[in-house]
Amino acid sequence: MGSVELCYILNRNITIYRGVHLDIIILGGFLGSGKTTLLQQLLQYQQSQGLKTYVLMNEFGQYSVDHLLVDDDVPLKKLLNGCICCDLKVDVEIQLHQLYLLHQPDCIIIESSGVAHPVEILDACLSPVLAPFTTIKALIGVIDGTLIQRFSILTADIKQLLIEQIKYCSTLLINKSDQLGDELEKVISDVRQIASTNQIIETQYCQLDDINVLFKNSVSSDYETTSRRSHSGIKSISCKLGRPLDAEQFAEWLEQLPSSIFRIKGILSFTEKPDTLYLVQYTNGTIETREIPIKIPPYLVIIGEQMDKESIKDEIEHMQ
Ligand SMILES: Nc1nc2c(ncn2[C@@H]2O[C@H](COP(=O)(O)OP(=O)(O)OP(=O)(O)O)[C@@H](O)[C@H]2O)c(=O)[nH]1
């Protein structure tokens, strides 16, 4: 469908649904910072308020893992294999329109990929067609505090991305404070120097006493879109796994990974218990594994900088 035709249909339907207001909440933040952890909490809150909420979820890799962490009864659209701040930016606008036209939800929560520049998503949501009937309720940045601790050793590209992920948010969560120890105050102060919001909250697993704190500050329309939106250095590898992995070899493999591999997630089975599936999450050297009661073919997504795709695929092949 061409854009003119699409616009015509949209405009026609906007007239039909005039008066139905839509809130949009954008969740941004680096790979593995805790966006899905916050999303789960937000959805519970929305449900408790009787608000009809849809989720637009973007994953950089070819396969999604995060949607498995959201209750089945929450309507969810996935945008995979790219980033909604650049290659999939137009899709955000189209998906928002479609969700609005078909369902008229009270709220759409957009969980961006961990490599997205949130301001570009904000820009997509502020399209002239959507603007008259939407409010961007919050642009929330979830920050992995341990990454700020290691800021000085990150590459220039990642530093720049982190700065952009912090800069224009209406609220920032400094998450993973359980892993920060004495350095928490320093991390907060470092973030304060970049942030334009004064709403900076320290969290563990994104837990908040009162979720409304996320909506206290309004989203500024005074922002600059980024001139360089590519994620040239960051790549993803997605692989389906034909056979169970050897758990010991997999643990050893994870231990020796360089810090330039930021995120691994997937659904795996292991030789010891081949019929059981596990949700595996790896972020910054920390691994979480839990049994998951679903039946799907196992897969793994690896996201990092300067990765040698072929040798990583070979290494995974050898563990099967
Ligand atoms: N120690 C610790 N781990 C956390 C905290 N918050 C989240 N995690 C863990 O960090 C991992 C990543 O969390 P997610 O919520 O999936 O992060 P995300 O930002 O959605 O990840 P991507 O979508 O891949 O970018 C999971 O294993 C979480 O359980 C926290 O405050 N402390």
The ligand as a Gaussian input file, in Angstrom:
#p B3LYP/6-31G(d) Opt

LIG

0 1
 N       20.968000      -7.898000      39.274000
 C       19.968000      -7.297000      38.634000
 N       19.507000      -7.860000      37.491000
 C       18.479000      -7.238000      36.876000
 C       17.897000      -6.043000      37.376000
 N       16.909000      -5.670000      36.526000
 C       16.870000      -6.599000      35.549000
 N       17.812000      -7.547000      35.760000
 C       18.118000      -8.724000      34.916000
 O       18.775000      -8.249000      33.736000
 C       18.431000      -9.074000      32.618000
 C       17.889000      -8.189000      31.510000
 O       16.653000      -7.634000      31.924000
 P       15.538000      -7.219000      30.872000
 O       14.417000      -6.606000      31.626000
 O       15.230000      -8.348000      29.969000
 O       16.348000      -6.120000      30.071000
 P       15.954000      -5.427000      28.699000
 O       16.403000      -4.027000      28.790000
 O       14.509000      -5.661000      28.397000
 O       16.845000      -6.247000      27.669000
 P       16.854000      -6.094000      26.057000
 O       15.423000      -6.012000      25.628000
 O       17.537000      -7.324000      25.590000
 O       17.610000      -4.878000      25.727000
 C       17.424000     -10.092000      33.133000
 O       18.127000     -11.272000      33.399000
 C       16.881000      -9.444000      34.394000
 O       16.383000     -10.362000      35.330000
 C       18.409000      -5.480000      38.601000
 O       18.007000      -4.433000      39.097000
 N       19.455000      -6.160000      39.150000

